[in-house]
Structures are given as C-alpha cells and as structure tokens.
C-alpha cells in the first residue's frame, strides 16, 4: 500500500509491517526500511469471543452524518449468527493478510500481532489507535465503509463491524489507567458465509460491501441499513479457487480472481460484463486492482497482465518479475518441484498503483509449499 507519494507499507507473511522510504533523498539503507511494531494484547487481556451489541442504556453506534448514507438503527446480533469456534493460538500465526487505508487517509487497518485481531493505526505516525479483538480465527480481509467504520472477515465465517470513534474514546480511558480498554468490542457481528471469508471490498458508488468466501460465493451488503444482506448470493461463472476481489472508488464494477479466470461483476445489475480466461490458465490469479479502465492482474507464475475494460479483453502488455531470493528449508520441497516439474516462480501476491498512476509497487514470493522467499519492487 502507498502511504503517500514517497512511502510504501509492506505487510508480510512472517508477521512484519515495514515502512519503506522511496524518496530519492533517502540514501541510508539502514533507515530506508523501518519495522513498525504491531499492537498486541496485554498479558491480562482476555479474548472476547461472544460479543453482544450495546445494551439498551448505551448509545448505539451510528454512521457519521455524511450523504448519501442513512442513519441505521441499532446494531444487533442477527439470529442466524452461530457461536464462533475456539480461538486459535497466536503461535499459529499466518502472517498479515489485510492492509487498508481509510478513505480520507487518516487511519490504517492491518492485521495485528495475533492474526485473529485487527489493529487500527494512525496513518501519520503508524502508532496504535485501537486493537480490535473478537474474531475466533484468522482475519483475511478488512474494508473501510467510511472514515470511522471498519468491517473485517476471516476464517470464522463472520463479519464484524468496528466503530473507530468508540475506539478513540476507549484509548482515552486507557491513558487514564484502564489497561484493557483499548481492546475494542465489535459494534456488530453478522453471519456472512457458510465457509471462510476470503476477501472483501467496499464499492462507494454503489454503497455496497462485497464479500467473497473460499467456495466462490459472493454476497452484497447494505452498510447504511446496518450491514444487512442485499439479496442472496450472487451467481458467478464456474471457476476453481476464488481468492481475490478488488474495486476502485467511484466504480460499480468489482473484479474477482480465481485459479484460471478474471470475472468482472456490475453490482447494480449483478450481471457479468466479462469473464476472461487468464493468459496462463494454470498459474492462478493472486492479486487484482482496478484503476480507471485498467484492471491489473497478478498471477502465481510471476507475471502482471492488464485488462482494458473498454474492450473487455487482455492487452498485449505483460510484465514478468525477475529477481528475489528463494529458500528451501526442506530438501524434499526442491525434489518435489523437480519431480512434478514445478517452477519456483515468484507469485505476485499483492500490487498497488501510486496516486498518480505512474508507479506500480509489486510484492510476492514463492507459491510452492515448503519454500520461503521474498520479492518487492517498484515499476515506473
């Protein structure tokens, strides 16, 4: 994620948050990349697994009075919400899967030290604003509805709504002596999908939150109505291993990536303008982004491809990642790769355009299980 014109934020699978200074004046390599401490629970903080909405005597969280949102009623726990499974231990860390900046850029939501939590940081200093605890399993995705309201989802199949304003008040109480008050209870919990929530994005033009599970089912939600489902599941073209979802501000389109296809969905009509087979159908799509009429596609074989929405087809341009370092801690991983003719390519797990649309930051690593490695670069 681009934090500003000269700064990148990188979240890794080894559970590190890095700030990279891309300015030309930064010549000191030791100061160019900084490790940002991830918020974690205090030793006496207990995980809050079964969270109820605010009691009748408390003020219900509401959205800021900004058009075109309507003020929803009291957040409530839906009757279909099932009790979450037992909390996973922090030692079973899966790294950081979620990193999103708020619409006005004042806050950053990122996976915390415990992969079941979400940290909200001040965007300028990247210090702790709040620690959101409540998921019973790893958090895979987050999305900002506005500057104050954050939604998260993960392996426990539920969505949780977090009110950043309430978190700010809790942090203030924490400064006055309450050690556990900055661990924020969710404003609402919604049963989302029968299986794990893999990805989500908020389409501001359509005022809908799109969530996708690992089984490829996509669901639309109405945030202004208190995060209520907007109809049933959206039918997507058959495909294997749906794993990424993206949209752009002001657009009614979202892009869905699977093992072999990129599908474009218009949330207004719930129609599919295009479903395109990726150039290398066996590689798998690992990251997507939308900017204007351009859809950028990152694949597991280390290539970046582009879709022109005006013609609804892939362009002839393609970038191929070269470089990076691989580590094979297990010899059998290399033997397996040779036996099954698997190439240790650098999968493009994430990418982001800068605000001006002239630079593309790309990061990833090897896809093959049992191997480790890293790649990060900026294309101009």
Buried (B, 14 or more C-beta within 10 A) or exposed (E): BBBEEBBBBBBBBEBBBBBBBBEEEBEEEEEEBEEBEBBBBEEEBEBBBEBEBBEEEEEBBBBEEEEEBBEBEBBBBBEEBEEBEEBBEBEEBBEBBBBBBBBEEBBBBBBBBBBBBBBBBEBEEBEBBBBBBBBBBBBBBBBBBBBBBBBBBBBBBBBBBBBBBBBBBBBEEBEEEEEBBBBBBBBBBBBBBEEBBBBBBBBBBBBBBBBBBBEBBBBBBBBBBBBEBBEEBBEBEEBEBBBBBBBBEEBBBBBBBBBBBBBBBBBEEEEBEBBBEBEBEEBBBBBBBBBEEBBBBBBBBBBBBBBEBEEEEBEEEBBEBEEBEBEBEEEEBBEBBEEEEBEBBBBBBBBBBBEEEEBBBBBBBBBBEBBBBBBBBBEE
